[in-house]
Amino acid sequence: MDHTKRELRQQKREIKRAGGKRRRRLLKQGLAERPEEAVDTVFDFGRYSSAKLNGIDRDSTRQRQAPPEPA
């Protein structure tokens, strides 16, 4: 496997983990401070968003072969 792909996958895992920890912490804090508004809380991941890393495995080495056509 290419080292850059492995590094990108690891980077994405770390970003997602950091965002999840932050989201849980802020949601707990919001629930403790304002329980009546906690249901409507919307979270913005900001710099912990992994959206820019989506699709890193969609290259020619990861494509599946199409099934053969029945004759």
mmCIF file as Biopython writes it, N, C-alpha, C and O atoms, coordinates in Angstrom:
data_model
#
loop_
_atom_site.group_PDB
_atom_site.id
_atom_site.type_symbol
_atom_site.label_atom_id
_atom_site.label_alt_id
_atom_site.label_comp_id
_atom_site.label_asym_id
_atom_site.label_entity_id
_atom_site.label_seq_id
_atom_site.pdbx_PDB_ins_code
_atom_site.Cartn_x
_atom_site.Cartn_y
_atom_site.Cartn_z
_atom_site.occupancy
_atom_site.B_iso_or_equiv
_atom_site.auth_seq_id
_atom_site.auth_asym_id
_atom_site.pdbx_PDB_model_num
ATOM 1   N N  . MET A ? 1  ? 0.838   -1.171  0.000   1.0 0.0 1  A 1 
ATOM 2   C CA . MET A ? 1  ? 0.000   0.000   0.000   1.0 0.0 1  A 1 
ATOM 3   C C  . MET A ? 1  ? 0.887   1.239   0.000   1.0 0.0 1  A 1 
ATOM 4   O O  . MET A ? 1  ? 1.953   1.259   0.615   1.0 0.0 1  A 1 
ATOM 5   N N  . ASP A ? 2  ? 0.444   2.228   -0.672  1.0 0.0 2  A 1 
ATOM 6   C CA . ASP A ? 2  ? 1.184   3.475   -0.774  1.0 0.0 2  A 1 
ATOM 7   C C  . ASP A ? 2  ? 1.233   4.164   0.594   1.0 0.0 2  A 1 
ATOM 8   O O  . ASP A ? 2  ? 0.224   4.220   1.296   1.0 0.0 2  A 1 
ATOM 9   N N  . HIS A ? 3  ? 2.389   4.679   0.965   1.0 0.0 3  A 1 
ATOM 10  C CA . HIS A ? 3  ? 2.541   5.318   2.268   1.0 0.0 3  A 1 
ATOM 11  C C  . HIS A ? 3  ? 1.689   6.578   2.390   1.0 0.0 3  A 1 
ATOM 12  O O  . HIS A ? 3  ? 1.202   6.886   3.478   1.0 0.0 3  A 1 
ATOM 13  N N  . THR A ? 4  ? 1.502   7.305   1.301   1.0 0.0 4  A 1 
ATOM 14  C CA . THR A ? 4  ? 0.700   8.526   1.391   1.0 0.0 4  A 1 
ATOM 15  C C  . THR A ? 4  ? -0.756  8.194   1.678   1.0 0.0 4  A 1 
ATOM 16  O O  . THR A ? 4  ? -1.413  8.914   2.430   1.0 0.0 4  A 1 
ATOM 17  N N  . LYS A ? 5  ? -1.272  7.118   1.094   1.0 0.0 5  A 1 
ATOM 18  C CA . LYS A ? 5  ? -2.650  6.714   1.379   1.0 0.0 5  A 1 
ATOM 19  C C  . LYS A ? 5  ? -2.802  6.336   2.845   1.0 0.0 5  A 1 
ATOM 20  O O  . LYS A ? 5  ? -3.766  6.723   3.504   1.0 0.0 5  A 1 
ATOM 21  N N  . ARG A ? 6  ? -1.842  5.581   3.338   1.0 0.0 6  A 1 
ATOM 22  C CA . ARG A ? 6  ? -1.887  5.161   4.737   1.0 0.0 6  A 1 
ATOM 23  C C  . ARG A ? 6  ? -1.860  6.374   5.661   1.0 0.0 6  A 1 
ATOM 24  O O  . ARG A ? 6  ? -2.601  6.434   6.642   1.0 0.0 6  A 1 
ATOM 25  N N  . GLU A ? 7  ? -1.003  7.338   5.341   1.0 0.0 7  A 1 
ATOM 26  C CA . GLU A ? 7  ? -0.910  8.546   6.157   1.0 0.0 7  A 1 
ATOM 27  C C  . GLU A ? 7  ? -2.196  9.359   6.093   1.0 0.0 7  A 1 
ATOM 28  O O  . GLU A ? 7  ? -2.628  9.906   7.107   1.0 0.0 7  A 1 
ATOM 29  N N  . LEU A ? 8  ? -2.814  9.447   4.919   1.0 0.0 8  A 1 
ATOM 30  C CA . LEU A ? 8  ? -4.072  10.172  4.787   1.0 0.0 8  A 1 
ATOM 31  C C  . LEU A ? 8  ? -5.184  9.494   5.573   1.0 0.0 8  A 1 
ATOM 32  O O  . LEU A ? 8  ? -5.996  10.168  6.207   1.0 0.0 8  A 1 
ATOM 33  N N  . ARG A ? 9  ? -5.228  8.172   5.536   1.0 0.0 9  A 1 
ATOM 34  C CA . ARG A ? 9  ? -6.237  7.444   6.304   1.0 0.0 9  A 1 
ATOM 35  C C  . ARG A ? 9  ? -6.047  7.667   7.805   1.0 0.0 9  A 1 
ATOM 36  O O  . ARG A ? 9  ? -7.016  7.878   8.534   1.0 0.0 9  A 1 
ATOM 37  N N  . GLN A ? 10 ? -4.809  7.619   8.255   1.0 0.0 10 A 1 
ATOM 38  C CA . GLN A ? 10 ? -4.526  7.850   9.672   1.0 0.0 10 A 1 
ATOM 39  C C  . GLN A ? 10 ? -4.895  9.276   10.062  1.0 0.0 10 A 1 
ATOM 40  O O  . GLN A ? 10 ? -5.460  9.505   11.132  1.0 0.0 10 A 1 
ATOM 41  N N  . GLN A ? 11 ? -4.579  10.223  9.204   1.0 0.0 11 A 1 
ATOM 42  C CA . GLN A ? 11 ? -4.918  11.619  9.469   1.0 0.0 11 A 1 
ATOM 43  C C  . GLN A ? 11 ? -6.435  11.788  9.572   1.0 0.0 11 A 1 
ATOM 44  O O  . GLN A ? 11 ? -6.918  12.494  10.457  1.0 0.0 11 A 1 
ATOM 45  N N  . LYS A ? 12 ? -7.181  11.153  8.686   1.0 0.0 12 A 1 
ATOM 46  C CA . LYS A ? 12 ? -8.632  11.239  8.733   1.0 0.0 12 A 1 
ATOM 47  C C  . LYS A ? 12 ? -9.173  10.632  10.029  1.0 0.0 12 A 1 
ATOM 48  O O  . LYS A ? 12 ? -10.076 11.201  10.642  1.0 0.0 12 A 1 
ATOM 49  N N  . ARG A ? 13 ? -8.633  9.483   10.455  1.0 0.0 13 A 1 
ATOM 50  C CA . ARG A ? 13 ? -9.058  8.870   11.716  1.0 0.0 13 A 1 
ATOM 51  C C  . ARG A ? 13 ? -8.835  9.816   12.893  1.0 0.0 13 A 1 
ATOM 52  O O  . ARG A ? 13 ? -9.705  9.964   13.752  1.0 0.0 13 A 1 
ATOM 53  N N  . GLU A ? 14 ? -7.665  10.455  12.928  1.0 0.0 14 A 1 
ATOM 54  C CA . GLU A ? 14 ? -7.342  11.365  14.025  1.0 0.0 14 A 1 
ATOM 55  C C  . GLU A ? 14 ? -8.258  12.581  14.028  1.0 0.0 14 A 1 
ATOM 56  O O  . GLU A ? 14 ? -8.691  13.026  15.091  1.0 0.0 14 A 1 
ATOM 57  N N  . ILE A ? 15 ? -8.557  13.123  12.856  1.0 0.0 15 A 1 
ATOM 58  C CA . ILE A ? 15 ? -9.450  14.278  12.753  1.0 0.0 15 A 1 
ATOM 59  C C  . ILE A ? 15 ? -10.845 13.901  13.214  1.0 0.0 15 A 1 
ATOM 60  O O  . ILE A ? 15 ? -11.474 14.647  13.963  1.0 0.0 15 A 1 
ATOM 61  N N  . LYS A ? 16 ? -11.336 12.747  12.772  1.0 0.0 16 A 1 
ATOM 62  C CA . LYS A ? 16 ? -12.674 12.310  13.166  1.0 0.0 16 A 1 
ATOM 63  C C  . LYS A ? 16 ? -12.751 12.059  14.666  1.0 0.0 16 A 1 
ATOM 64  O O  . LYS A ? 16 ? -13.751 12.396  15.301  1.0 0.0 16 A 1 
ATOM 65  N N  . ARG A ? 17 ? -11.703 11.467  15.238  1.0 0.0 17 A 1 
ATOM 66  C CA . ARG A ? 17 ? -11.684 11.205  16.673  1.0 0.0 17 A 1 
ATOM 67  C C  . ARG A ? 17 ? -11.696 12.516  17.462  1.0 0.0 17 A 1 
ATOM 68  O O  . ARG A ? 17 ? -12.430 12.642  18.442  1.0 0.0 17 A 1 
ATOM 69  N N  . ALA A ? 18 ? -10.889 13.488  17.041  1.0 0.0 18 A 1 
ATOM 70  C CA . ALA A ? 18 ? -10.832 14.776  17.738  1.0 0.0 18 A 1 
ATOM 71  C C  . ALA A ? 18 ? -12.173 15.496  17.632  1.0 0.0 18 A 1 
ATOM 72  O O  . ALA A ? 18 ? -12.626 16.095  18.607  1.0 0.0 18 A 1 
ATOM 73  N N  . GLY A ? 19 ? -12.806 15.447  16.479  1.0 0.0 19 A 1 
ATOM 74  C CA . GLY A ? 19 ? -14.107 16.090  16.310  1.0 0.0 19 A 1 
ATOM 75  C C  . GLY A ? 19 ? -15.176 15.429  17.154  1.0 0.0 19 A 1 
ATOM 76  O O  . GLY A ? 19 ? -16.028 16.111  17.724  1.0 0.0 19 A 1 
ATOM 77  N N  . GLY A ? 20 ? -15.142 14.107  17.241  1.0 0.0 20 A 1 
ATOM 78  C CA . GLY A ? 20 ? -16.119 13.385  18.046  1.0 0.0 20 A 1 
ATOM 79  C C  . GLY A ? 20 ? -15.969 13.691  19.525  1.0 0.0 20 A 1 
ATOM 80  O O  . GLY A ? 20 ? -16.963 13.880  20.226  1.0 0.0 20 A 1 
ATOM 81  N N  . LYS A ? 21 ? -14.736 13.742  20.000  1.0 0.0 21 A 1 
ATOM 82  C CA . LYS A ? 21 ? -14.487 14.076  21.405  1.0 0.0 21 A 1 
ATOM 83  C C  . LYS A ? 21 ? -14.977 15.480  21.717  1.0 0.0 21 A 1 
ATOM 84  O O  . LYS A ? 21 ? -15.623 15.713  22.738  1.0 0.0 21 A 1 
ATOM 85  N N  . ARG A ? 22 ? -14.666 16.403  20.833  1.0 0.0 22 A 1 
ATOM 86  C CA . ARG A ? 22 ? -15.074 17.803  21.036  1.0 0.0 22 A 1 
ATOM 87  C C  . ARG A ? 22 ? -16.597 17.914  21.018  1.0 0.0 22 A 1 
ATOM 88  O O  . ARG A ? 22 ? -17.182 18.603  21.853  1.0 0.0 22 A 1 
ATOM 89  N N  . ARG A ? 23 ? -17.239 17.236  20.063  1.0 0.0 23 A 1 
ATOM 90  C CA . ARG A ? 23 ? -18.695 17.284  19.962  1.0 0.0 23 A 1 
ATOM 91  C C  . ARG A ? 23 ? -19.351 16.733  21.224  1.0 0.0 23 A 1 
ATOM 92  O O  . ARG A ? 23 ? -20.284 17.338  21.751  1.0 0.0 23 A 1 
ATOM 93  N N  . ARG A ? 24 ? -18.872 15.589  21.713  1.0 0.0 24 A 1 
ATOM 94  C CA . ARG A ? 24 ? -19.444 15.009  22.932  1.0 0.0 24 A 1 
ATOM 95  C C  . ARG A ? 24 ? -19.267 15.934  24.126  1.0 0.0 24 A 1 
ATOM 96  O O  . ARG A ? 24 ? -20.187 16.102  24.926  1.0 0.0 24 A 1 
ATOM 97  N N  . ARG A ? 25 ? -18.084 16.536  24.247  1.0 0.0 25 A 1 
ATOM 98  C CA . ARG A ? 25 ? -17.819 17.433  25.363  1.0 0.0 25 A 1 
ATOM 99  C C  . ARG A ? 25 ? -18.742 18.646  25.322  1.0 0.0 25 A 1 
ATOM 100 O O  . ARG A ? 25 ? -19.313 19.027  26.344  1.0 0.0 25 A 1 
ATOM 101 N N  . LEU A ? 26 ? -18.892 19.259  24.141  1.0 0.0 26 A 1 
ATOM 102 C CA . LEU A ? 26 ? -19.737 20.438  24.032  1.0 0.0 26 A 1 
ATOM 103 C C  . LEU A ? 26 ? -21.219 20.100  24.221  1.0 0.0 26 A 1 
ATOM 104 O O  . LEU A ? 26 ? -21.966 20.894  24.793  1.0 0.0 26 A 1 
ATOM 105 N N  . LEU A ? 27 ? -21.643 18.940  23.750  1.0 0.0 27 A 1 
ATOM 106 C CA . LEU A ? 27 ? -23.041 18.559  23.945  1.0 0.0 27 A 1 
ATOM 107 C C  . LEU A ? 27 ? -23.336 18.287  25.421  1.0 0.0 27 A 1 
ATOM 108 O O  . LEU A ? 27 ? -24.405 18.651  25.910  1.0 0.0 27 A 1 
ATOM 109 N N  . LYS A ? 28 ? -22.406 17.655  26.134  1.0 0.0 28 A 1 
ATOM 110 C CA . LYS A ? 28 ? -22.582 17.443  27.573  1.0 0.0 28 A 1 
ATOM 111 C C  . LYS A ? 28 ? -22.641 18.773  28.306  1.0 0.0 28 A 1 
ATOM 112 O O  . LYS A ? 28 ? -23.466 18.965  29.199  1.0 0.0 28 A 1 
ATOM 113 N N  . GLN A ? 29 ? -21.756 19.691  27.920  1.0 0.0 29 A 1 
ATOM 114 C CA . GLN A ? 29 ? -21.721 21.002  28.554  1.0 0.0 29 A 1 
ATOM 115 C C  . GLN A ? 29 ? -23.027 21.749  28.294  1.0 0.0 29 A 1 
ATOM 116 O O  . GLN A ? 29 ? -23.578 22.368  29.205  1.0 0.0 29 A 1 
ATOM 117 N N  . GLY A ? 30 ? -23.520 21.697  27.070  1.0 0.0 30 A 1 
ATOM 118 C CA . GLY A ? 30 ? -24.780 22.353  26.740  1.0 0.0 30 A 1 
ATOM 119 C C  . GLY A ? 30 ? -25.952 21.754  27.488  1.0 0.0 30 A 1 
ATOM 120 O O  . GLY A ? 30 ? -26.864 22.472  27.899  1.0 0.0 30 A 1 
ATOM 121 N N  . LEU A ? 31 ? -25.934 20.442  27.668  1.0 0.0 31 A 1 
ATOM 122 C CA . LEU A ? 31 ? -27.002 19.777  28.410  1.0 0.0 31 A 1 
ATOM 123 C C  . LEU A ? 31 ? -26.983 20.192  29.880  1.0 0.0 31 A 1 
ATOM 124 O O  . LEU A ? 31 ? -28.040 20.370  30.486  1.0 0.0 31 A 1 
ATOM 125 N N  . ALA A ? 32 ? -25.803 20.343  30.449  1.0 0.0 32 A 1 
ATOM 126 C CA . ALA A ? 32 ? -25.697 20.748  31.853  1.0 0.0 32 A 1 
ATOM 127 C C  . ALA A ? 32 ? -26.112 22.203  32.048  1.0 0.0 32 A 1 
ATOM 128 O O  . ALA A ? 32 ? -26.752 22.540  33.044  1.0 0.0 32 A 1 
ATOM 129 N N  . GLU A ? 33 ? -25.745 23.075  31.090  1.0 0.0 33 A 1 
ATOM 130 C CA . GLU A ? 33 ? -26.032 24.500  31.250  1.0 0.0 33 A 1 
ATOM 131 C C  . GLU A ? 33 ? -27.463 24.865  30.862  1.0 0.0 33 A 1 
ATOM 132 O O  . GLU A ? 33 ? -28.126 25.622  31.571  1.0 0.0 33 A 1 
ATOM 133 N N  . ARG A ? 34 ? -27.941 24.325  29.729  1.0 0.0 34 A 1 
ATOM 134 C CA . ARG A ? 34 ? -29.273 24.677  29.222  1.0 0.0 34 A 1 
ATOM 135 C C  . ARG A ? 34 ? -29.999 23.415  28.761  1.0 0.0 34 A 1 
ATOM 136 O O  . ARG A ? 34 ? -30.056 23.160  27.558  1.0 0.0 34 A 1 
ATOM 137 N N  . PRO A ? 35 ? -30.549 22.628  29.661  1.0 0.0 35 A 1 
ATOM 138 C CA . PRO A ? 35 ? -31.179 21.360  29.275  1.0 0.0 35 A 1 
ATOM 139 C C  . PRO A ? 35 ? -32.379 21.533  28.347  1.0 0.0 35 A 1 
ATOM 140 O O  . PRO A ? 35 ? -32.641 20.657  27.522  1.0 0.0 35 A 1 
ATOM 141 N N  . GLU A ? 36 ? -33.109 22.633  28.459  1.0 0.0 36 A 1 
ATOM 142 C CA . GLU A ? 36 ? -34.289 22.828  27.604  1.0 0.0 36 A 1 
ATOM 143 C C  . GLU A ? 36 ? -33.912 23.123  26.155  1.0 0.0 36 A 1 
ATOM 144 O O  . GLU A ? 36 ? -34.713 22.872  25.254  1.0 0.0 36 A 1 
ATOM 145 N N  . GLU A ? 37 ? -32.722 23.644  25.911  1.0 0.0 37 A 1 
ATOM 146 C CA . GLU A ? 37 ? -32.277 23.966  24.554  1.0 0.0 37 A 1 
ATOM 147 C C  . GLU A ? 37 ? -31.349 22.894  23.977  1.0 0.0 37 A 1 
ATOM 148 O O  . GLU A ? 37 ? -30.939 23.005  22.821  1.0 0.0 37 A 1 
ATOM 149 N N  . ALA A ? 38 ? -31.016 21.881  24.735  1.0 0.0 38 A 1 
ATOM 150 C CA . ALA A ? 38 ? -30.038 20.881  24.309  1.0 0.0 38 A 1 
ATOM 151 C C  . ALA A ? 38 ? -30.521 20.079  23.112  1.0 0.0 38 A 1 
ATOM 152 O O  . ALA A ? 38 ? -29.699 19.598  22.332  1.0 0.0 38 A 1 
ATOM 153 N N  . VAL A ? 39 ? -31.814 19.921  22.945  1.0 0.0 39 A 1 
ATOM 154 C CA . VAL A ? 39 ? -32.355 19.132  21.833  1.0 0.0 39 A 1 
ATOM 155 C C  . VAL A ? 39 ? -32.060 19.804  20.497  1.0 0.0 39 A 1 
ATOM 156 O O  . VAL A ? 39 ? -31.831 19.124  19.497  1.0 0.0 39 A 1 
ATOM 157 N N  . ASP A ? 40 ? -32.064 21.118  20.474  1.0 0.0 40 A 1 
ATOM 158 C CA . ASP A ? 40 ? -31.908 21.873  19.233  1.0 0.0 40 A 1 
ATOM 159 C C  . ASP A ? 40 ? -30.463 22.244  18.926  1.0 0.0 40 A 1 
ATOM 160 O O  . ASP A ? 40 ? -30.221 23.046  18.025  1.0 0.0 40 A 1 
ATOM 161 N N  . THR A ? 41 ? -29.511 21.692  19.638  1.0 0.0 41 A 1 
ATOM 162 C CA . THR A ? 41 ? -28.111 22.035  19.446  1.0 0.0 41 A 1 
ATOM 163 C C  . THR A ? 41 ? -27.605 21.517  18.101  1.0 0.0 41 A 1 
ATOM 164 O O  . THR A ? 41 ? -27.786 20.347  17.762  1.0 0.0 41 A 1 
ATOM 165 N N  . VAL A ? 42 ? -26.974 22.404  17.351  1.0 0.0 42 A 1 
ATOM 166 C CA . VAL A ? 42 ? -26.355 22.048  16.068  1.0 0.0 42 A 1 
ATOM 167 C C  . VAL A ? 42 ? -24.855 22.224  16.242  1.0 0.0 42 A 1 
ATOM 168 O O  . VAL A ? 42 ? -24.400 23.241  16.765  1.0 0.0 42 A 1 
ATOM 169 N N  . PHE A ? 43 ? -24.090 21.236  15.803  1.0 0.0 43 A 1 
ATOM 170 C CA . PHE A ? 43 ? -22.649 21.276  16.011  1.0 0.0 43 A 1 
ATOM 171 C C  . PHE A ? 43 ? -21.933 21.521  14.694  1.0 0.0 43 A 1 
ATOM 172 O O  . PHE A ? 43 ? -22.248 20.894  13.683  1.0 0.0 43 A 1 
ATOM 173 N N  . ASP A ? 44 ? -20.972 22.431  14.708  1.0 0.0 44 A 1 
ATOM 174 C CA . ASP A ? 44 ? -20.126 22.713  13.552  1.0 0.0 44 A 1 
ATOM 175 C C  . ASP A ? 44 ? -18.729 22.168  13.857  1.0 0.0 44 A 1 
ATOM 176 O O  . ASP A ? 44 ? -18.091 22.599  14.817  1.0 0.0 44 A 1 
ATOM 177 N N  . PHE A ? 45 ? -18.260 21.234  13.052  1.0 0.0 45 A 1 
ATOM 178 C CA . PHE A ? 45 ? -16.973 20.594  13.317  1.0 0.0 45 A 1 
ATOM 179 C C  . PHE A ? 45 ? -15.793 21.519  13.037  1.0 0.0 45 A 1 
ATOM 180 O O  . PHE A ? 45 ? -14.715 21.312  13.594  1.0 0.0 45 A 1 
ATOM 181 N N  . GLY A ? 46 ? -15.964 22.519  12.200  1.0 0.0 46 A 1 
ATOM 182 C CA . GLY A ? 46 ? -14.899 23.490  11.948  1.0 0.0 46 A 1 
ATOM 183 C C  . GLY A ? 46 ? -13.636 22.843  11.420  1.0 0.0 46 A 1 
ATOM 184 O O  . GLY A ? 46 ? -13.664 22.163  10.394  1.0 0.0 46 A 1 
ATOM 185 N N  . ARG A ? 47 ? -12.529 23.050  12.112  1.0 0.0 47 A 1 
ATOM 186 C CA . ARG A ? 47 ? -11.250 22.499  11.638  1.0 0.0 47 A 1 
ATOM 187 C C  . ARG A ? 47 ? -11.166 20.994  11.821  1.0 0.0 47 A 1 
ATOM 188 O O  . ARG A ? 47 ? -10.252 20.359  11.294  1.0 0.0 47 A 1 
ATOM 189 N N  . TYR A ? 48 ? -12.115 20.405  12.570  1.0 0.0 48 A 1 
ATOM 190 C CA . TYR A ? 48 ? -12.129 18.962  12.770  1.0 0.0 48 A 1 
ATOM 191 C C  . TYR A ? 48 ? -13.005 18.251  11.747  1.0 0.0 48 A 1 
ATOM 192 O O  . TYR A ? 48 ? -13.341 17.082  11.937  1.0 0.0 48 A 1 
ATOM 193 N N  . SER A ? 49 ? -13.377 18.920  10.685  1.0 0.0 49 A 1 
ATOM 194 C CA . SER A ? 49 ? -14.186 18.309  9.642   1.0 0.0 49 A 1 
ATOM 195 C C  . SER A ? 49 ? -13.295 17.449  8.744   1.0 0.0 49 A 1 
ATOM 196 O O  . SER A ? 49 ? -12.223 17.881  8.323   1.0 0.0 49 A 1 
ATOM 197 N N  . SER A ? 50 ? -13.746 16.242  8.460   1.0 0.0 50 A 1 
ATOM 198 C CA . SER A ? 50 ? -12.959 15.346  7.604   1.0 0.0 50 A 1 
ATOM 199 C C  . SER A ? 50 ? -13.548 15.278  6.200   1.0 0.0 50 A 1 
ATOM 200 O O  . SER A ? 50 ? -13.187 14.390  5.427   1.0 0.0 50 A 1 
ATOM 201 N N  . ALA A ? 51 ? -14.435 16.186  5.860   1.0 0.0 51 A 1 
ATOM 202 C CA . ALA A ? 51 ? -15.091 16.156  4.552   1.0 0.0 51 A 1 
ATOM 203 C C  . ALA A ? 51 ? -14.088 16.299  3.410   1.0 0.0 51 A 1 
ATOM 204 O O  . ALA A ? 51 ? -14.280 15.722  2.340   1.0 0.0 51 A 1 
ATOM 205 N N  . LYS A ? 52 ? -13.038 17.053  3.629   1.0 0.0 52 A 1 
ATOM 206 C CA . LYS A ? 52 ? -12.051 17.250  2.552   1.0 0.0 52 A 1 
ATOM 207 C C  . LYS A ? 52 ? -11.258 15.985  2.261   1.0 0.0 52 A 1 
ATOM 208 O O  . LYS A ? 52 ? -10.628 15.879  1.208   1.0 0.0 52 A 1 
ATOM 209 N N  . LEU A ? 53 ? -11.280 15.031  3.170   1.0 0.0 53 A 1 
ATOM 210 C CA . LEU A ? 53 ? -10.552 13.779  2.980   1.0 0.0 53 A 1 
ATOM 211 C C  . LEU A ? 53 ? -11.430 12.658  2.447   1.0 0.0 53 A 1 
ATOM 212 O O  . LEU A ? 53 ? -10.939 11.554  2.212   1.0 0.0 53 A 1 
ATOM 213 N N  . ASN A ? 54 ? -12.709 12.915  2.255   1.0 0.0 54 A 1 
ATOM 214 C CA . ASN A ? 54 ? -13.594 11.878  1.729   1.0 0.0 54 A 1 
ATOM 215 C C  . ASN A ? 54 ? -13.203 11.518  0.303   1.0 0.0 54 A 1 
ATOM 216 O O  . ASN A ? 54 ? -12.824 12.389  -0.480  1.0 0.0 54 A 1 
ATOM 217 N N  . GLY A ? 55 ? -13.292 10.256  -0.027  1.0 0.0 55 A 1 
ATOM 218 C CA . GLY A ? 55 ? -13.002 9.799   -1.379  1.0 0.0 55 A 1 
ATOM 219 C C  . GLY A ? 55 ? -11.530 9.585   -1.664  1.0 0.0 55 A 1 
ATOM 220 O O  . GLY A ? 55 ? -11.144 9.504   -2.830  1.0 0.0 55 A 1 
ATOM 221 N N  . ILE A ? 56 ? -10.690 9.490   -0.637  1.0 0.0 56 A 1 
ATOM 222 C CA . ILE A ? 56 ? -9.260  9.315   -0.901  1.0 0.0 56 A 1 
ATOM 223 C C  . ILE A ? 56 ? -8.950  7.929   -1.439  1.0 0.0 56 A 1 
ATOM 224 O O  . ILE A ? 56 ? -7.874  7.709   -1.995  1.0 0.0 56 A 1 
ATOM 225 N N  . ASP A ? 57 ? -9.879  6.989   -1.282  1.0 0.0 57 A 1 
ATOM 226 C CA . ASP A ? 57 ? -9.645  5.632   -1.762  1.0 0.0 57 A 1 
ATOM 227 C C  . ASP A ? 57 ? -10.288 5.364   -3.117  1.0 0.0 57 A 1 
ATOM 228 O O  . ASP A ? 57 ? -10.310 4.221   -3.571  1.0 0.0 57 A 1 
ATOM 229 N N  . ARG A ? 58 ? -10.797 6.366   -3.749  1.0 0.0 58 A 1 
ATOM 230 C CA . ARG A ? 58 ? -11.466 6.157   -5.042  1.0 0.0 58 A 1 
ATOM 231 C C  . ARG A ? 58 ? -10.481 6.393   -6.184  1.0 0.0 58 A 1 
ATOM 232 O O  . ARG A ? 58 ? -10.572 7.384   -6.909  1.0 0.0 58 A 1 
ATOM 233 N N  . ASP A ? 59 ? -9.568  5.491   -6.325  1.0 0.0 59 A 1 
ATOM 234 C CA . ASP A ? 59 ? -8.641  5.547   -7.444  1.0 0.0 59 A 1 
ATOM 235 C C  . ASP A ? 59 ? -8.676  4.207   -8.165  1.0 0.0 59 A 1 
ATOM 236 O O  . ASP A ? 59 ? -9.440  3.319   -7.787  1.0 0.0 59 A 1 
ATOM 237 N N  . SER A ? 60 ? -7.870  4.058   -9.183  1.0 0.0 60 A 1 
ATOM 238 C CA . SER A ? 60 ? -7.923  2.864   -10.021 1.0 0.0 60 A 1 
ATOM 239 C C  . SER A ? 60 ? -7.528  1.593   -9.275  1.0 0.0 60 A 1 
ATOM 240 O O  . SER A ? 60 ? -7.932  0.501   -9.674  1.0 0.0 60 A 1 
ATOM 241 N N  . THR A ? 61 ? -6.755  1.710   -8.215  1.0 0.0 61 A 1 
ATOM 242 C CA . THR A ? 61 ? -6.346  0.505   -7.489  1.0 0.0 61 A 1 
ATOM 243 C C  . THR A ? 61 ? -7.449  -0.028  -6.596  1.0 0.0 61 A 1 
ATOM 244 O O  . THR A ? 61 ? -7.372  -1.177  -6.161  1.0 0.0 61 A 1 
ATOM 245 N N  . ARG A ? 62 ? -8.481  0.770   -6.304  1.0 0.0 62 A 1 
ATOM 246 C CA . ARG A ? 62 ? -9.547  0.363   -5.407  1.0 0.0 62 A 1 
ATOM 247 C C  . ARG A ? 62 ? -10.865 0.111   -6.134  1.0 0.0 62 A 1 
ATOM 248 O O  . ARG A ? 62 ? -11.865 -0.187  -5.482  1.0 0.0 62 A 1 
ATOM 249 N N  . GLN A ? 63 ? -10.899 0.220   -7.443  1.0 0.0 63 A 1 
ATOM 250 C CA . GLN A ? 63 ? -12.121 0.034   -8.212  1.0 0.0 63 A 1 
ATOM 251 C C  . GLN A ? 63 ? -12.437 -1.450  -8.359  1.0 0.0 63 A 1 
ATOM 252 O O  . GLN A ? 63 ? -11.548 -2.264  -8.609  1.0 0.0 63 A 1 
ATOM 253 N N  . ARG A ? 64 ? -13.701 -1.787  -8.202  1.0 0.0 64 A 1 
ATOM 254 C CA . ARG A ? 64 ? -14.116 -3.180  -8.393  1.0 0.0 64 A 1 
ATOM 255 C C  . ARG A ? 64 ? -14.390 -3.416  -9.866  1.0 0.0 64 A 1 
ATOM 256 O O  . ARG A ? 64 ? -14.799 -2.516  -10.599 1.0 0.0 64 A 1 
ATOM 257 N N  . GLN A ? 65 ? -14.154 -4.651  -10.275 1.0 0.0 65 A 1 
ATOM 258 C CA . GLN A ? 65 ? -14.442 -5.043  -11.647 1.0 0.0 65 A 1 
ATOM 259 C C  . GLN A ? 65 ? -15.948 -5.194  -11.819 1.0 0.0 65 A 1 
ATOM 260 O O  . GLN A ? 65 ? -16.636 -5.658  -10.910 1.0 0.0 65 A 1 
ATOM 261 N N  . ALA A ? 66 ? -16.452 -4.809  -12.967 1.0 0.0 66 A 1 
ATOM 262 C CA . ALA A ? 66 ? -17.878 -4.989  -13.257 1.0 0.0 66 A 1 
ATOM 263 C C  . ALA A ? 66 ? -18.135 -6.478  -13.482 1.0 0.0 66 A 1 
ATOM 264 O O  . ALA A ? 66 ? -17.298 -7.164  -14.068 1.0 0.0 66 A 1 
ATOM 265 N N  . PRO A ? 67 ? -19.296 -6.994  -13.020 1.0 0.0 67 A 1 
ATOM 266 C CA . PRO A ? 67 ? -19.584 -8.411  -13.238 1.0 0.0 67 A 1 
ATOM 267 C C  . PRO A ? 67 ? -19.746 -8.699  -14.727 1.0 0.0 67 A 1 
ATOM 268 O O  . PRO A ? 67 ? -20.221 -7.845  -15.477 1.0 0.0 67 A 1 
ATOM 269 N N  . PRO A ? 68 ? -19.357 -9.893  -15.158 1.0 0.0 68 A 1 
ATOM 270 C CA . PRO A ? 68 ? -19.469 -10.228 -16.599 1.0 0.0 68 A 1 
ATOM 271 C C  . PRO A ? 68 ? -20.936 -10.300 -17.018 1.0 0.0 68 A 1 
ATOM 272 O O  . PRO A ? 68 ? -21.797 -10.744 -16.259 1.0 0.0 68 A 1 
ATOM 273 N N  . GLU A ? 69 ? -21.187 -9.861  -18.213 1.0 0.0 69 A 1 
ATOM 274 C CA . GLU A ? 69 ? -22.544 -9.881  -18.795 1.0 0.0 69 A 1 
ATOM 275 C C  . GLU A ? 69 ? -22.947 -11.313 -19.131 1.0 0.0 69 A 1 
ATOM 276 O O  . GLU A ? 69 ? -22.167 -12.044 -19.742 1.0 0.0 69 A 1 
ATOM 277 N N  . PRO A ? 70 ? -24.157 -11.726 -18.742 1.0 0.0 70 A 1 
ATOM 278 C CA . PRO A ? 70 ? -24.603 -13.081 -19.140 1.0 0.0 70 A 1 
ATOM 279 C C  . PRO A ? 70 ? -24.846 -13.141 -20.642 1.0 0.0 70 A 1 
ATOM 280 O O  . PRO A ? 70 ? -25.346 -12.186 -21.235 1.0 0.0 70 A 1 
ATOM 281 N N  . ALA A ? 71 ? -24.493 -14.254 -21.247 1.0 0.0 71 A 1 
ATOM 282 C CA . ALA A ? 71 ? -24.614 -14.383 -22.712 1.0 0.0 71 A 1 
ATOM 283 C C  . ALA A ? 71 ? -25.927 -14.962 -23.150 1.0 0.0 71 A 1 
ATOM 284 O O  . ALA A ? 71 ? -26.161 -15.125 -24.347 1.0 0.0 71 A 1 
#
